Amino acid sequence: MKIKEIVSQHRRDFRAIYVCEHCGYEMEDSGYDDAFFHTKVIPDKVCPSAGKKPRRITGRLLQNIRKDSRFERSLNERNCD
């Protein structure tokens, strides 16, 4: 689930519309506006319709992404010269 739109907010508490990244299901729920909530709680929300969490990037996958981006950057720099 991820936040589509924040509907209302009072101090640090808010109500938002969450949308599932797998099936597009939308639901309204409450939340708290701090770093922990946005980095840990929202990514662990399970969609009531699909029953899935978003896919997390693991260490091995992240290493491959970083290698690929460095390789592409070096190719782009060579082509620009």
C-alpha positions in Angstrom: 0.0 0.0 0.0 1.1 3.6 -0.6 -0.5 6.9 0.1 -2.5 8.3 -2.8 -3.8 11.4 -1.1 -3.9 12.9 2.4 -7.6 13.8 3.0 -7.2 15.7 6.3 -4.5 16.4 8.9 -4.6 17.6 12.5 -1.1 18.2 13.9 0.7 14.9 13.2 -2.4 12.7 12.8 -3.8 12.4 9.3 -6.5 10.5 7.3 -5.3 9.3 3.9 -6.4 7.3 0.9 -4.1 4.4 0.5 -3.9 2.5 -2.8 -2.6 -1.1 -3.4 0.3 -1.3 -5.8 -0.8 -4.8 -7.0 -4.6 -4.5 -7.6 -5.4 -0.8 -7.4 -7.7 -1.2 -4.4 -8.2 2.1 -2.5 -9.1 2.5 1.2 -9.2 5.3 3.7 -7.3 4.9 6.9 -5.5 7.0 9.6 -1.8 7.6 10.0 0.9 9.5 11.9 3.2 11.9 10.1 6.7 10.8 11.1 9.6 9.0 9.5 9.0 5.7 11.2 5.4 5.5 10.0 6.4 6.3 6.4 9.3 4.0 6.2 8.2 1.0 8.3 4.4 1.0 8.9 3.1 2.0 5.4 5.3 -0.5 3.5 4.1 -3.3 5.9 0.4 -2.6 5.3 -1.3 -5.6 3.7 -4.0 -5.0 1.0 -7.3 -6.4 2.2 -8.3 -7.2 -1.4 -5.0 -8.7 -2.8 -3.6 -9.8 0.5 -0.1 -8.7 -0.5 2.6 -6.3 0.6 4.7 -4.3 -1.8 7.9 -6.1 -2.9 10.9 -4.9 -0.9 14.3 -4.4 -2.5 16.7 -6.8 -0.9 20.5 -6.3 -0.5 21.4 -8.5 -3.4 18.9 -6.8 -5.8 20.0 -3.3 -4.6 23.6 -4.2 -5.4 22.7 -5.2 -8.9 20.7 -2.0 -9.4 23.6 0.1 -8.2 26.1 -1.8 -10.5 23.8 -1.3 -13.5 23.3 2.4 -12.9 27.0 3.0 -12.5 27.6 1.0 -15.7 25.0 3.0 -17.6 26.4 6.3 -16.3 29.9 5.4 -17.5 28.5 4.5 -20.9 26.6 7.8 -21.2 29.7 9.8 -20.2 31.7 8.0 -22.9 29.0 8.7 -25.5 28.8 12.4 -24.6 32.5 13.0 -25.3 
